[in-house]
């Protein structure tokens, strides 16, 4: 039992000792295994894309073929809001021959491995017991693969390796590493520069003996001052940049936007204030973090109150204050984001990512302290054989508790979306690169990614945070609804000529009265949606439906592709 205790929970005196290398290697092994499981899903079928990547990656095919998406309003918008560093990575890889969609599947495993390296190092810096670093990195890996941030390969996927690196360098008081990390945050995920700046300010404050005082060390002010100067420099271009798709949505306008209520594309508000403030996915202060074991870390402060019972508590470094500062900075930014909706984007983003990192680290520390305590309690009361049995059982149950997500069918969660209609994608790939496709079908969301062709509208791209963009998008939606369900050829012709529509993708079931009931999202575009429903219920046959027999150029299953020019040349 004593030997086991030394192996598992003995503090280290050398950072590159064999025991550190063992637990570090094991951490990387689990990160690689989890990443392999994700890759297996990513390449399980030919047409596969992560849900959020459909927004943020499709337009990057322009790096491979500059002639794609010419004058595409949706592609231009998402390109305009993409952070500089994020764009540079995909552009650079495209120059090396790696297509954006392929890169979006390969990046997550690389990002998680880097995150694992820094998470292990950060935990070891705060608590010099390698087992804690291993548990923390495994829990953080599990948490990352149970949500869609990293697997999306979107800007927020880069947050974790960069921000955990920032925390690691800050815990070691390494100025250059901290400044490089905060500069990279500005290039990849600018919102978290505010969190980093908050931490740099809070590190000047001491919280000893329930008294608050400012640091008297001039080096602390120099360190934070340089870090804040870097943060200011990297954020200045964003402050000076004018967005042609602006202004940013105001809280007053947001309250009237159906997209931001349940049933919309980006539900933010909720009629229940408890749900809105506490557990709302985009608005709440309590993030839905998984696995459940990660929440165990909230009991570490209680354990720290009894150092005589839990001897390893004494090994917690003064640098642990860094995590307290992170929590405080995240909470402050949460309320700041609520107070200026939506200029600082979504409030829950500041809580979600921060708490996931903090809880993974503190839970790893807490479990290690409890294992050491349990081994210490058992040793004096059991014989050698019984010690062996007790230690084996304890380790078995601990391992089962830590690794249980591995055995659940939903792990890892990826939200990968397979393309169910390869023939349809290949048909559009064979058409000219400058075509424009109109559709109200959800399948339109896949066409930019799989066919590399422009669409006029699609639910996936109904992002309401910039009023200029969404105003145009909303008008396009109403025009498509009006044209698809009108019996007047002149209206259909007007919409086709206004936008330059080449093809119309429709579902045969789109002309059934219950179509809008099955697609509630369409009902927010008024009055066109209600007028279309009333027309269908009256038995009127829309002009587009009348043109199906003579203008269909491709069909597969329930989907039909109509040539627009054919429809208006009757």
SVG drawing of the C-alpha trace seen along z (x, -y; Angstrom):
<svg xmlns="http://www.w3.org/2000/svg" viewBox="-60 -53 74 65">
<polyline fill="none" stroke="black" stroke-width="0.4" points="0.0,0.0 2.8,-2.4 4.6,-1.6 1.3,-2.2 0.8,-5.5 4.3,-6.6 3.7,-5.6 0.3,-7.4 0.4,-10.4 4.0,-11.3 4.9,-14.9 7.7,-15.2 10.9,-17.1 12.0,-16.9 9.8,-17.8 11.2,-15.1 11.3,-12.2 10.3,-8.7 7.0,-9.0 6.1,-12.3 7.0,-10.8 4.8,-7.8 1.7,-9.8 2.3,-12.3 2.6,-9.6 -0.6,-8.0 -2.4,-11.3 -1.3,-11.6 -2.3,-8.0 -5.9,-8.7 -6.0,-11.9 -4.9,-10.0 -7.4,-7.2 -10.3,-9.7 -9.1,-11.5 -9.0,-8.3 -12.6,-7.5 -13.6,-10.9 -11.7,-10.4 -13.4,-7.1 -16.8,-8.9 -15.5,-11.7 -14.4,-9.4 -17.2,-6.8 -18.9,-7.9 -17.8,-9.9 -20.0,-12.9 -19.7,-13.9 -19.4,-17.3 -19.6,-18.7 -22.7,-20.7 -21.0,-24.1 -18.4,-23.6 -21.2,-24.0 -21.2,-27.7 -17.5,-28.4 -15.6,-26.1 -17.6,-25.9 -16.5,-29.3 -12.8,-28.4 -13.0,-26.3 -12.3,-29.6 -8.7,-29.0 -8.6,-26.0 -10.6,-27.4 -11.0,-31.3 -13.8,-31.0 -16.2,-29.4 -19.1,-31.3 -18.8,-34.4 -20.8,-37.3 -22.2,-34.9 -23.8,-37.0 -23.7,-34.2 -20.1,-33.2 -18.9,-36.8 -20.5,-37.4 -19.0,-34.4 -15.6,-35.2 -15.9,-38.8 -16.5,-37.6 -13.8,-34.9 -10.8,-35.8 -7.5,-36.4 -5.6,-33.5 -8.3,-31.0 -8.5,-32.1 -4.7,-32.0 -4.5,-28.3 -7.0,-27.1 -5.5,-29.3 -2.0,-28.0 -3.1,-24.3 -4.9,-24.8 -1.7,-26.1 -0.1,-22.8 -2.9,-20.8 -5.1,-20.0 -8.7,-21.0 -10.7,-22.9 -13.3,-20.1 -10.5,-17.5 -8.6,-19.9 -11.7,-20.5 -11.7,-16.7 -8.0,-16.5 -7.6,-19.6 -9.5,-18.6 -7.2,-15.8 -4.2,-18.0 -5.8,-20.8 -6.8,-18.4 -3.3,-16.9 -1.8,-20.3 -4.5,-21.1 -3.6,-17.9 0.1,-18.8 -0.7,-22.2 -3.4,-20.9 -1.0,-18.3 1.7,-21.0 -0.7,-23.5 -2.0,-21.0 1.5,-19.9 2.5,-23.6 -0.4,-24.1 -0.1,-20.7 3.1,-18.7 1.5,-15.2 1.6,-13.6 -1.5,-11.5 -3.5,-14.8 -2.2,-15.9 -3.3,-12.7 -6.8,-12.8 -7.3,-16.4 -6.2,-15.9 -8.4,-12.9 -11.4,-14.7 -10.8,-17.7 -10.5,-15.4 -13.8,-13.7 -15.5,-17.1 -14.2,-18.4 -15.5,-15.3 -18.9,-15.5 -19.5,-19.0 -19.0,-20.3 -16.5,-23.1 -13.3,-21.5 -14.7,-18.9 -16.3,-21.8 -12.8,-23.0 -14.3,-26.6 -12.6,-29.5 -13.7,-28.4 -11.9,-25.1 -8.6,-27.0 -9.5,-28.6 -8.6,-25.5 -5.0,-24.9 -4.2,-28.7 -6.0,-29.6 -4.7,-26.6 -1.2,-27.5 -1.8,-31.1 -2.8,-29.8 0.3,-27.5 2.7,-30.3 1.1,-32.7 1.4,-30.1 5.1,-30.0 5.4,-33.8 6.7,-33.4 6.1,-36.8 7.0,-35.9 4.8,-32.8 1.9,-34.6 2.1,-37.5 2.3,-35.2 -0.7,-33.2 -2.8,-36.3 -1.9,-37.6 -2.9,-34.3 -6.2,-34.5 -6.8,-37.8 -6.2,-36.2 -8.3,-33.1 -10.9,-33.8 -10.9,-37.5 -13.6,-37.3 -11.3,-35.6 -8.7,-38.4 -11.1,-40.0 -10.8,-37.1 -7.0,-37.1 -6.9,-40.8 -9.1,-40.3 -6.8,-37.7 -3.8,-40.0 -5.5,-42.7 -6.6,-40.4 -3.2,-39.0 -2.2,-42.4 -4.7,-41.8 -3.9,-39.7 -6.7,-37.8 -4.9,-36.8 -6.5,-36.4 -9.8,-37.7 -8.2,-41.0 -7.8,-42.5 -4.6,-44.4 -2.6,-45.4 0.7,-43.8 3.8,-45.7 6.1,-44.0 6.8,-46.3 7.6,-43.3 3.9,-42.2 2.8,-45.6 5.4,-45.4 4.3,-41.8 0.6,-42.8 1.2,-46.1 3.1,-44.4 0.4,-41.7 -2.4,-44.3 -0.5,-46.3 -0.4,-43.2 -4.1,-42.6 -4.9,-46.2 -2.7,-46.0 -4.3,-42.8 -7.9,-44.0 -7.4,-47.5 -8.0,-46.3 -11.3,-44.8 -12.4,-48.0 -11.4,-50.1 -12.9,-47.7 -16.2,-48.6 -18.5,-45.8 -20.5,-46.2 -23.0,-43.8 -23.6,-45.7 -24.6,-47.1 -24.5,-44.5 -28.0,-43.4 -29.2,-45.4 -31.0,-43.9 -34.2,-45.8 -34.2,-44.4 -33.2,-41.0 -36.3,-40.7 -38.4,-40.9 -36.4,-38.4 -38.0,-35.0 -34.6,-33.5 -33.6,-34.2 -36.5,-32.5 -37.3,-28.7 -37.9,-27.3 -35.5,-29.9 -32.1,-29.2 -30.2,-30.6 -32.5,-30.4 -31.3,-32.8 -34.3,-34.2 -36.7,-32.0 -40.0,-32.8 -38.8,-31.1 -36.3,-33.5 -34.9,-30.6 -34.0,-28.8 -32.7,-32.0 -30.3,-33.0 -29.2,-29.7 -29.2,-26.9 -29.8,-28.6 -27.4,-27.3 -26.4,-30.8 -27.6,-32.9 -27.2,-30.8 -24.5,-31.0 -24.5,-27.2 -22.8,-25.4 -24.1,-21.9 -20.7,-20.3 -20.1,-16.6 -19.0,-14.1 -20.8,-14.6 -17.6,-13.7 -16.1,-17.0 -18.4,-18.8 -16.7,-17.0 -14.1,-19.7 -16.5,-22.2 -15.8,-20.3 -12.0,-21.1 -12.4,-24.3 -14.1,-22.2 -11.3,-19.6 -8.7,-22.4 -10.2,-23.5 -8.9,-20.3 -5.2,-20.0 -4.5,-17.7 -6.9,-15.1 -5.8,-15.5 -2.0,-15.9 -1.6,-16.6 -3.5,-19.9 -0.2,-21.4 1.1,-20.7 -1.3,-23.1 0.8,-26.0 0.1,-29.7 -0.3,-29.9 -3.7,-28.2 -5.0,-31.7 -4.8,-31.8 -7.9,-29.6 -9.8,-31.7 -9.0,-34.8 -10.2,-33.0 -13.6,-32.2 -14.0,-35.7 -13.0,-37.1 -15.4,-34.8 -18.3,-35.8 -17.6,-39.5 -17.5,-39.0 -20.7,-37.0 -22.6,-40.0 -20.8,-42.5 -21.9,-40.5 -25.4,-40.5 -25.3,-44.3 -24.3,-45.1 -26.0,-42.4 -24.7,-41.3 -21.5,-43.4 -19.5,-40.9 -21.3,-38.0 -22.9,-35.3 -22.6,-35.6 -22.5,-31.8 -19.3,-31.4 -17.3,-33.2 -18.6,-30.8 -18.7,-27.6 -15.1,-27.4 -13.6,-28.8 -15.5,-26.5 -14.7,-23.5 -11.0,-24.1 -11.1,-25.0 -13.3,-22.1 -11.1,-19.6 -8.0,-20.8 -9.5,-21.1 -11.3,-17.7 -8.0,-16.1 -6.4,-17.6 -9.3,-16.7 -9.4,-13.0 -5.7,-12.7 -6.0,-14.2 -8.8,-11.8 -6.9,-8.7 -3.9,-9.7 -6.2,-10.1 -7.9,-6.7 -4.6,-4.9 -3.3,-6.6 -6.4,-5.6 -6.4,-2.0 -2.7,-1.2 -2.7,-1.1 -5.7,1.1 -5.2,3.8 -2.8,6.7 -0.7,6.9 -3.1,9.2 -6.1,7.1 -4.2,4.0 -3.7,5.5 -7.3,6.4 -8.6,3.0 -6.1,1.1 -7.1,3.1 -10.8,2.5 -10.3,-1.2 -8.3,-1.7 -10.8,0.4 -13.8,-1.8 -11.8,-5.0 -10.8,-4.0 -14.3,-2.9 -15.6,-6.3 -13.0,-8.3 -13.3,-6.3 -17.0,-5.5 -17.7,-7.8 -15.6,-5.5 -18.2,-2.8 -21.3,-4.9 -22.7,-4.7 -22.9,-8.5 -19.2,-9.1 -17.6,-10.8 -20.3,-13.3 -19.4,-14.9 -22.6,-16.2 -21.2,-15.0 -23.9,-15.2 -23.8,-12.7 -24.9,-13.9 -27.8,-11.6 -28.0,-12.5 -24.7,-12.0 -26.3,-11.9 -27.8,-15.3 -24.4,-16.8 -22.7,-15.3 -25.4,-16.7 -24.8,-20.2 -21.0,-19.7 -21.4,-19.1 -23.2,-22.4 -21.3,-25.8 -19.5,-27.2 -21.5,-30.4 -25.0,-28.9 -27.4,-30.0 -29.8,-27.5 -33.0,-28.5 -34.7,-26.2 -36.6,-26.0 -35.5,-22.5 -33.1,-21.7 -31.0,-19.8 -29.9,-23.1 -27.7,-23.6 -25.4,-20.8 -25.0,-22.1 -22.3,-24.7 -20.2,-22.2 -20.7,-19.1 -21.4,-20.6 -19.4,-23.9 -22.3,-25.8 -24.1,-28.9 -27.5,-28.9 -29.8,-31.8 -31.0,-30.9 -30.6,-28.1 -31.6,-27.7 -28.0,-26.9 -27.0,-30.4 -29.8,-32.4 -27.5,-34.1 -29.1,-37.3 -26.3,-39.0 -25.5,-41.5 -28.6,-43.4 -27.5,-44.3 -26.8,-40.7 -29.9,-39.3 -32.2,-42.0 -31.1,-40.9 -31.3,-37.2 -34.8,-37.6 -36.0,-39.4 -34.6,-36.6 -36.5,-34.0 -39.8,-35.8 -39.2,-36.2 -38.5,-32.5 -41.6,-31.5 -43.8,-33.9 -42.5,-32.7 -42.6,-29.0 -46.2,-29.1 -47.6,-31.8 -49.9,-30.8 -48.8,-33.9 -46.0,-33.3 -45.1,-37.0 -44.1,-36.8 -42.0,-33.7 -40.3,-35.3 -39.6,-38.5 -37.8,-36.6 -35.8,-34.5 -34.7,-37.5 -34.0,-39.6 -31.6,-37.2 -30.4,-35.3 -31.7,-31.9 -30.6,-29.0 -32.2,-26.0 -35.0,-25.4 -34.6,-22.5 -37.9,-21.4 -39.4,-18.5 -42.5,-16.9 -44.0,-17.1 -43.5,-20.8 -46.9,-21.4 -48.8,-19.4 -50.7,-21.6 -48.6,-20.0 -45.2,-21.0 -45.0,-24.2 -46.1,-22.4 -43.1,-20.0 -40.8,-23.0 -41.7,-25.4 -38.7,-27.6 -40.3,-28.7 -43.3,-30.1 -41.4,-33.1 -41.2,-34.7 -44.5,-36.6 -46.9,-37.3 -45.6,-35.1 -45.6,-31.9 -49.3,-32.3 -50.3,-33.2 -48.6,-30.1 -50.3,-27.9 -53.7,-29.4 -53.2,-28.9 -52.3,-25.2 -55.2,-24.6 -57.5,-26.1 -56.3,-23.6 -54.5,-26.1 -51.7,-24.6 -48.6,-26.9 -47.0,-27.8 -43.8,-26.1 -45.7,-22.9 -47.4,-23.2 -43.9,-23.4 -42.6,-20.2 -43.6,-17.9 -41.9,-19.9 -39.0,-21.6 -37.5,-18.8 -33.9,-18.1 -33.0,-15.8 -34.9,-13.9 -33.9,-11.6 -36.3,-10.4 -38.5,-13.2 -36.2,-15.9 -36.7,-17.5 -34.5,-20.0 -36.2,-22.4 -34.5,-24.6 -35.6,-28.2 -35.4,-29.4 -37.7,-26.6 -40.3,-27.8 -40.5,-31.4 -40.2,-30.6 -43.7,-29.1"/>
</svg>
